[in-house]
Amino acid sequence: MNSAANHKIDVHAHYLPPGYADELRGAGLVYPDGMRGYPEWSPESALETYDQLGIATGMLSISSPGVHYGDDAAARRLARRVNEVGADTVAKFPTRFGLFAELPMPDLDGSLEELAYALDVLHADGIALKTNAGGIYLGDWRFDPIFDELNHRKALVFIHPTSPCCWKDCAMGYPRSMIEFPFDTTRAVTNLIFSGTLERCPDIRIIVPHNGGALPMLAERITRAGSALPLAPAYRGEAISYLRRLYYDTASAASNHTLSSLLQISDSSHIVYGSDSPWAPEAAVLSTNHRLETSKYFSDKDRERIYRNNALRLVARLASLTETRQDMPVVGSYSATPPSGPS
């Protein structure tokens, strides 16, 4: 087993602060994105799971459906609450957790206020954005002030999919995480490219989840179509050149066919480890770990980059901790053996 497998940095780790799920249930979101319900989470239970999975540090973010359920004022309050809980968790366990703060999008003023508070007061490691907010996709001109501020700050951004507004017409009764999430990721990133946002904001570092969703398979098609479309003046070059700038996490997407597709547009210097815990059950994450550890597409050096080194380049606080402290956890109970039964 690769030595870095026992001290992964997980850029796709979720948390559910006390009261968060209850508030969403009260707003009618009982079955989030068609899932059966909300998983339980606490810092202590997360650390126990991390020890089993070989995760030294989990970069916490709020998964879909986020904090906005139709009321701007409520979304502002909920975003502030979850961000403060996340920051408090990091303060208590600085080597074990990081934070990607949540914004109450599509509320522009509230999002700009929370962005400043999260980065300047809470010292979050980055910002988490959903692929769309109320049907407005990342890259839309209405979100330009948010991206301009993120670019000014050279911020690290973690993108997470959510249900498209049209899900009732296209999800066919299945959980949206199964099919709609990968395609919503693809919609958002495509719009970031063709709107000229990525060209205008070159200093934002972006992590795209789940090996990029459907992007690797559609990259050539998107590039070819883009060359024939009347696009924003800020869009230059080919779409695939922008895709190569992004980072991609491995959460729920470590099979050989997904990895081989991703490696057509990226390489191990732009792939980071993700688990999707606790929304992904432990058995599924163990399966992901086993596939990464045994993949024919990666060398041991590649795995060291994916498990840890690439994330250290992205998250300045963690990099400084490893330079000044000797107590970064090394987990001893992780096994690369795949779980028994289906996963």
Secondary structure as GFF3:
##gff-version 3
##sequence-region A 1 343
A	DSSP	three_ten_helix	3	6	.	.	.	ID=ss1
A	DSSP	beta_strand	8	14	.	.	.	ID=ss2
A	DSSP	alpha_helix	20	26	.	.	.	ID=ss3
A	DSSP	three_ten_helix	32	34	.	.	.	ID=ss4
A	DSSP	alpha_helix	43	53	.	.	.	ID=ss5
A	DSSP	beta_strand	55	61	.	.	.	ID=ss6
A	DSSP	alpha_helix	72	92	.	.	.	ID=ss7
A	DSSP	beta_strand	97	102	.	.	.	ID=ss8
A	DSSP	alpha_helix	108	116	.	.	.	ID=ss9
A	DSSP	pi_helix	117	121	.	.	.	ID=ss10
A	DSSP	beta_strand	126	130	.	.	.	ID=ss11
A	DSSP	beta_strand	132	133	.	.	.	ID=ss12
A	DSSP	beta_strand	136	137	.	.	.	ID=ss13
A	DSSP	three_ten_helix	141	143	.	.	.	ID=ss14
A	DSSP	alpha_helix	144	152	.	.	.	ID=ss15
A	DSSP	beta_strand	156	160	.	.	.	ID=ss16
A	DSSP	alpha_helix	167	170	.	.	.	ID=ss17
A	DSSP	alpha_helix	180	194	.	.	.	ID=ss18
A	DSSP	alpha_helix	197	200	.	.	.	ID=ss19
A	DSSP	beta_strand	205	208	.	.	.	ID=ss20
A	DSSP	three_ten_helix	210	212	.	.	.	ID=ss21
A	DSSP	alpha_helix	215	226	.	.	.	ID=ss22
A	DSSP	alpha_helix	239	243	.	.	.	ID=ss23
A	DSSP	beta_strand	247	249	.	.	.	ID=ss24
A	DSSP	alpha_helix	256	262	.	.	.	ID=ss25
A	DSSP	three_ten_helix	268	270	.	.	.	ID=ss26
A	DSSP	beta_strand	271	272	.	.	.	ID=ss27
A	DSSP	alpha_helix	282	294	.	.	.	ID=ss28
A	DSSP	alpha_helix	300	304	.	.	.	ID=ss29
A	DSSP	pi_helix	305	309	.	.	.	ID=ss30
A	DSSP	alpha_helix	310	314	.	.	.	ID=ss31
A	DSSP	alpha_helix	316	324	.	.	.	ID=ss32
###
